[in-house]
Amino acid sequence: MVQRRRTFAAEYRRLKRQHSWLVELDRRLDPPEQAGQTRPTRRDIQRHVKAFLAELEQHAHLCPEDAAAVAHLCATIRQRWPRLFACYAWPERWRTNNDLESFFGRLRTRQRQIHGRKSVHEFIIRYGEWAIFIDPTESFEQVLHRFQQFDQAKFDDEYARFLKAQLKLRVQYRFRHNPRRCLKELEQQWDVALHCKSLKSAL
């Protein structure tokens, strides 16, 4: 058993070393906030990430077995470089929209399952109220001017309304596909609510 394990020791050390790069890159992209220190600017984050990529490329020259992984990681970051640090200029905005993208991805997948076509025309007709479009003919200045007209309070209200509609769609989907489990969870939530109400009444 030990002999078989030793054959994977070098590969394990290599993967662990490459995993540490991703951890360090995540730390530089999202540095921990410390009391008494100002929030790092977009230029600060760019400088730290750029220095880290330079260190990786220097390591690749000394360790050829890591060259392919370093090249892939650096190419991935540099392809996204123009928009990677935009979120640091507007700290009140969310840094990613992964949840939103995955939600629309699930909707599009179900739409394709219903119609059997890859076209999302029916999806846009059905969920057009919540679809966001970017006109490719717009210049960067036009897009920036349009975005600067957004009001934060209105945005928060619309986002809360969207989350409410999103939750409704999720509940409807769960109920259609597994009504018993959905009703059981609803009963559990109702029991918890009654229990909390009884505790408040006792006080």
PyMOL commands that set and color helices and strands:
alter all, ss='L'
color gray80, all
select helices_A, chain A and resi 2-6+9-29+42-62+64-79+81-84+86-89+98-115+121-130+140-148+152-177+179-202
alter helices_A, ss='H'
color red, helices_A
deselect
rebuild
show_as cartoon
